[in-house]
Amino acid sequence: MSQYFDLQFLQKILLVAVVSFEILLGAIVLGSNHRSARNRYFFMASLATAFWALSGYFVYYPPVEGFLTQIARFNFSFVAIWLFSVYMFIRNFPEEQKATSAVDVLIVMLGIIFSTVSAFTPHVVSDIRKLSAHLNWEFGFLESPFYIYAVFVAIAIFALLVHKLINTEHKYRPRVSLIIFGGIVVVVLNGVFNIILPYLYPNLNLYWVGDYSYLIFLAFTAYAIVRHQLFDIKVVATEAIVVFLSLFLFIQIFTSSNATEQAVGAIIWLVATYGGWLLIKSVKREIGQREQIEKLAKDLRKANEELKVLDKAKDDFLSMASHELNTPIAAIEGYLSMIIDEGIGEKLGSTTKKYLERVYSSAKRLSGLVSDLLNVSRIESGRIHIIYSEGQIEDTIEQAIAEIKPEIDKFKHSLTFHKPKTAMPKSFYDVPRITEVVINIIGNAAKYTPEGGKVDVSVEMQDDNLMVSIADNGKGIPADKKDKVFEKFTQADILKDEVKGTGLGLYIVKNFVKMHKGKVWFDSVVGKGTTFYFTLPILKTQPPDPHEGQGSVLH
């Protein structure tokens, strides 16, 4: 006898837990978006399950004598509602469906018909009588059609879930898998304990195993919430705690022994409920802010990816254009040089020669522009690196001066290399790149120094580095422009209109020196001139090539 009461007490505990949690979860989901068809069907399924469990319990333990048959009829009615509402919930999961199929209409219409007929007519449940410890069920002529409908909907639900698992987006598949597993458990247990066993053994009292099996489905749904963010677990948990606390305090008001305790309990209930409401609002606001931040971060990542694509396209274009332009420009420059300097062909008139010299000068400027663009493209795409060879810095400077001398003479500047009395130690560096660094700095000094100026070049030791300095007596660099000198496409405002250039030379200088692990900087006074410095570490042995084995890398 005690085992019977223990079992009944266990049923009561499970009944309260399942019904409370189901109604609460349904209300929370509906409240999150009451316009969503998916949420409405979930809420309907939750209520149907709760009342299904309640009516199933009261069939065996009726609260009022004489209503046993009607309670049993309502039990079947809630089963029909549960079937079509669960089907429609899954039909709209995870994304809502705008179109309605003929199968949807058939299942819903038959569900409504069976629910109504079961509740208010004897055509499904005719009568039920309690005989000793067992129930004697008497069914109407619609019993078999009802079971056929239940099996049909169960099969439709399973087929729908399998279809969604196969065809839905990859990100939704874990959610669908959980629903499938939980749904299979619910369908199987309910089919066995609420359909098959009652049909074969009407007196077998194990209905509640099937009725309460929906708790298993809820467990997998809860896991989907936590693991796959089907609904936000923080909101669900907060609302659940607040509702349970409020209900507990509200019940205590009516169980108090006197009016004073009831008044105190009512005040506590009001304060706790209001505080819980504020807590829920705070959690929702926090989640909203987090979602907004995540959206902004996602948009920012997308924008950064697009910028990287555009930047790569720009680099590829510059590289391609520079290569394609370099060959014809070199040919033009070479032929013009032979015509002007070597007198190839007929003797040139003074006017013709002057025009050809202008063309030659423009070709050299265009060649320099292409060279600068090619260098920038190589630097930014990572397709350039330093090829170390042993060099004497004085020889490198003299080579650079020899190459830039015609440009200096054009401006009528004096260019002096103050060669040190004691030779600098030999070091490993990229000779062509450092030659280009010196040429760029001297060329920059020549362009920004008024005609007839002077440029002085010197080199000395600074700790374990070679330090090269190039000074001019030009206009100098304004203080507000100093931070941008080494940026791309930057020119000082002074003499800007008179100077033709790309603004890339010093950007290239900075990167070439940086590749050598050196430093570059300058001192400038407006009206007195500018001195550029760069250092190179003295290397006694040739460093290994970090790009060895990486394929084609441009020098």
Buried (B, 14 or more C-beta within 10 A) or exposed (E): EEEEEEEEEEBEEBBEEBBBBBBBBBBBBBEBEEEBBBBBBBBBBBBBBBBBBBBBBBBBEBEEEEEBBBBBBBBBBBBBBBBBBBBBBBBBBBEEEEEEEEBBEBBBEBBEBBBEBBBEEBBBBBBBEEEEEEBEBBBBEBBEBBBEBBBBBBEBBBEBBEEBBEEBEEEBBEBBBBBBBBBBBBBEBBBBBBBBBBEEEBEEBEBBBBBBBBBBBBEBBBBBBEEBEBBBBBBBBBBBEBBBBBBEBBEBBEEBEEEEEBEEBBEEBEEBBEEBEEBBEEBBEEBEEEEEEEEEEEEEEEEEEEEEEEEEEEBEEBBEBBEEBBEEBEEBBEEBBEBBEEEEEEEBEEEEEEEBEEBBEBBBEBBBBBBBBBBBBBBBBEBBBBBBEEBBBBBBBBBBBEBBEEBBEEBEBEBEBEEEEEEBEBBBBBBBBBBBBBBBBBBBBBBBBBEEBBBBBBBEEEEEBBBBBBBBBBBBBEEEBBEBBBEBEBBBEBBEEEBEBBBBBBBBBBBBBBBBEBBBBBBBEBEEBBBBBBBBBBBEEEEEEEBEEEEEBEE
